[in-house]
Amino acid sequence: MKDGSPESDSIAMLDAEECERARVRRDRRYDGRFFSGVRTTRIYCRPVCPVRPAQGRNVAFYPTAAAAEAAGFRPCLRCRPETAPFSPAWLGSLTTVRRAMRLIRDGALDRGTVEDLATRLGIGPRHLDRLFQRHVGASPLQVARTMRVQRAKRLLDQTTLPMTHVAARAGFASLRRFNAVFAEVYKRTPSEVRKHGKRGRINDA
């Protein structure tokens, strides 16, 4: 199941051959269960992405969007990973991980630190990070950033809110940080991402 690469270490819970079959077939049953990172483009996608599938030798699989972004991939603007069904992989198998994910979704790391979160869970921050690496494939901070970006992306696509409001509602501490993270994740400004989304809806109509 593993290919010996660092990328495969974070997906021990995934069967690479099964993921590859699902990716090539665009099998909707797997939507949200894993994400595919294409090494040549550095973009990650849902299994149902409408874009022509990349060659298998150029693809790596990740259990979560956060894991794909932690590995240096950016979200696909066609299949929109932020709209994928909620995956059980985000929750892991431990009560501690489930509770941590709920707290992060509620903004625990928008307002506090990993140390604060770990204290609320009754464990140390290093142990919390190990649990996340094992079950989610990314650190708590990486998960929080991905959730923040996904909230913002949905607001950009679904509302006409000013950028300052989008940034605040998504949990970003400042507009500058909002712009910087979008440039890093999407290689585009939030305004460009919003325009791309509008063009996509027009073309799909």
C-alpha positions as CSV (number, residue, x, y, z in Angstrom):
1,M,0.0,0.0,0.0
2,K,2.9,2.4,0.7
3,D,5.3,3.4,-2.0
4,G,8.1,4.4,0.4
5,S,7.7,8.2,-0.2
6,P,7.1,10.7,2.5
7,E,3.7,11.5,0.9
8,S,2.5,7.9,1.5
9,D,3.3,8.0,5.2
10,S,0.3,10.3,5.9
11,I,-2.2,8.0,4.2
12,A,-1.6,4.8,5.9
13,M,-5.3,4.4,6.4
14,L,-5.9,4.6,2.6
15,D,-5.6,1.8,0.0
16,A,-3.7,3.5,-2.9
17,E,-5.0,1.0,-5.5
18,E,-8.6,1.4,-4.4
19,C,-8.2,5.2,-4.4
20,E,-6.7,5.1,-7.9
21,R,-9.6,3.1,-9.3
22,A,-12.1,5.5,-7.7
23,R,-10.2,8.5,-9.1
24,V,-10.1,7.2,-12.6
25,R,-13.8,6.2,-12.5
26,R,-14.8,9.4,-10.8
27,D,-16.7,7.2,-8.3
28,R,-19.0,9.4,-6.2
29,R,-19.1,6.9,-3.4
30,Y,-15.5,8.1,-2.5
31,D,-16.2,11.8,-2.6
32,G,-14.9,13.3,0.6
33,R,-13.1,10.1,1.6
34,F,-9.8,11.1,0.0
35,F,-8.1,13.8,-2.2
36,S,-5.7,13.4,-5.1
37,G,-2.6,15.5,-5.4
38,V,-1.1,15.8,-8.9
39,R,2.6,16.3,-8.5
40,T,3.1,17.9,-12.0
41,T,0.5,20.7,-11.4
42,R,0.7,20.8,-7.5
43,I,-3.1,20.9,-7.5
44,Y,-5.3,18.6,-5.4
45,C,-8.8,17.4,-6.3
46,R,-11.8,15.4,-5.2
47,P,-12.3,11.9,-6.8
48,V,-15.2,13.3,-8.8
49,C,-13.2,16.1,-10.5
50,P,-14.4,16.7,-14.1
51,V,-10.9,17.4,-15.3
52,R,-9.2,14.6,-17.3
53,P,-7.5,12.4,-14.8
54,A,-3.7,12.7,-14.5
55,Q,-1.5,9.8,-15.1
56,G,-1.4,7.5,-12.0
57,R,2.4,7.8,-11.5
58,N,2.0,11.6,-10.9
59,V,-0.7,11.2,-8.3
60,A,-0.5,11.0,-4.5
61,F,-3.5,10.4,-2.1
62,Y,-4.4,12.2,1.1
63,P,-7.1,11.5,3.7
64,T,-8.0,15.2,4.1
65,A,-7.7,18.5,2.3
66,A,-5.5,19.8,5.1
67,A,-3.1,16.9,4.5
68,A,-2.9,17.7,0.8
69,E,-2.2,21.4,1.5
70,A,0.4,20.5,4.1
71,A,2.1,18.6,1.4
72,G,2.3,21.7,-0.8
73,F,-0.8,21.2,-3.1
74,R,-3.4,23.9,-3.8
75,P,-7.2,23.4,-4.2
76,C,-8.7,22.7,-7.6
77,L,-11.0,25.5,-8.8
78,R,-13.0,23.1,-10.9
79,C,-14.1,20.4,-8.4
80,R,-13.9,22.8,-5.4
81,P,-12.6,20.6,-2.5
82,E,-14.3,22.9,0.0
83,T,-17.7,21.5,-1.1
84,A,-16.8,17.9,-0.6
85,P,-19.0,15.8,1.7
86,F,-17.7,15.7,5.3
87,S,-15.3,12.9,5.5
88,P,-15.0,10.4,8.5
89,A,-11.2,10.7,8.0
90,W,-11.4,14.2,9.5
91,L,-12.7,12.7,12.7
92,G,-10.4,9.8,13.1
93,S,-11.2,7.0,15.5
94,L,-10.5,8.6,18.8
95,T,-12.8,10.6,21.0
96,T,-10.0,13.2,21.6
97,V,-9.6,13.8,17.8
98,R,-13.4,14.1,17.3
99,R,-13.7,16.6,20.1
100,A,-10.6,18.6,18.9
101,M,-12.1,18.7,15.4
102,R,-15.4,20.1,16.7
103,L,-13.6,22.7,18.7
104,I,-11.5,23.8,15.7
105,R,-14.6,24.0,13.6
106,D,-16.1,26.3,16.3
107,G,-13.1,28.6,16.1
108,A,-10.8,27.4,18.9
109,L,-7.7,28.0,16.9
110,D,-9.0,31.3,15.4
111,R,-9.1,32.8,18.9
112,G,-6.5,30.6,20.8
113,T,-3.4,28.5,20.5
114,V,-2.7,24.8,20.1
115,E,-1.6,24.9,23.7
116,D,-5.0,26.3,24.8
117,L,-6.7,23.6,22.7
118,A,-4.6,20.8,24.2
119,T,-5.4,22.1,27.7
120,R,-9.1,22.0,27.0
121,L,-8.7,18.4,25.9
122,G,-6.6,17.4,28.9
123,I,-3.5,16.4,27.0
124,G,-0.2,18.0,26.0
125,P,0.2,19.9,22.7
126,R,2.8,17.4,21.4
127,H,0.5,14.5,22.0
128,L,-2.3,16.3,20.3
129,D,-0.1,16.9,17.2
130,R,0.9,13.2,17.1
131,L,-2.8,12.2,17.2
132,F,-3.6,14.6,14.3
133,Q,-0.7,13.4,12.2
134,R,-1.8,9.8,12.8
135,H,-5.5,10.2,12.1
136,V,-5.8,13.4,9.9
137,G,-2.5,13.6,8.2
138,A,-1.9,17.3,9.2
139,S,-1.3,19.3,12.3
140,P,-4.1,21.1,14.2
141,L,-2.9,24.5,12.8
142,Q,-2.9,23.2,9.3
143,V,-6.5,21.8,9.8
144,A,-7.6,25.1,11.2
145,R,-6.1,27.0,8.3
146,T,-7.8,24.7,5.7
147,M,-11.2,25.1,7.5
148,R,-10.7,28.9,7.5
149,V,-9.9,29.0,3.8
150,Q,-12.8,26.7,2.9
151,R,-15.3,28.9,4.9
152,A,-14.0,31.9,3.0
153,K,-14.2,30.2,-0.3
154,R,-17.8,29.3,0.3
155,L,-18.6,32.9,1.3
156,L,-16.9,34.2,-1.9
157,D,-18.9,31.8,-4.1
158,Q,-22.2,32.2,-2.3
159,T,-22.4,35.8,-1.2
160,T,-21.5,39.3,-2.3
161,L,-20.0,40.3,1.1
162,P,-17.1,42.7,1.1
163,M,-13.7,41.1,1.5
164,T,-13.3,42.5,5.0
165,H,-16.6,40.7,6.1
166,V,-15.6,37.5,4.4
167,A,-12.2,37.5,6.2
168,A,-13.8,38.2,9.6
169,R,-16.6,35.6,9.2
170,A,-14.1,32.9,8.0
171,G,-12.0,33.5,11.1
172,F,-9.0,35.4,9.8
173,A,-7.4,37.8,12.2
174,S,-6.9,40.4,9.5
175,L,-7.5,41.2,5.9
176,R,-3.8,41.1,5.3
177,R,-3.6,37.6,6.6
178,F,-6.7,36.6,4.6
179,N,-5.1,37.9,1.4
180,A,-1.7,36.3,2.2
181,V,-3.2,32.8,2.8
182,F,-5.3,32.9,-0.3
183,A,-2.2,33.9,-2.4
184,E,-0.4,30.9,-0.8
185,V,-3.1,28.4,-1.1
186,Y,-4.8,29.3,-4.5
187,K,-2.0,31.4,-6.0
188,R,-4.7,34.0,-6.6
189,T,-6.2,36.9,-4.7
190,P,-9.6,36.4,-3.1
191,S,-11.1,38.8,-5.7
192,E,-9.7,36.6,-8.5
193,V,-11.0,33.5,-6.9
194,R,-14.5,35.1,-6.6
195,K,-14.4,36.1,-10.3
196,H,-13.4,32.6,-11.3
197,G,-16.3,31.2,-9.4
198,K,-18.7,33.5,-11.1
199,R,-17.4,32.5,-14.5
200,G,-17.7,28.8,-13.6
201,R,-21.3,29.2,-12.7
202,I,-22.1,31.1,-15.9
203,N,-20.3,28.4,-18.0
204,D,-22.2,25.6,-16.2
205,A,-25.6,27.3,-16.7
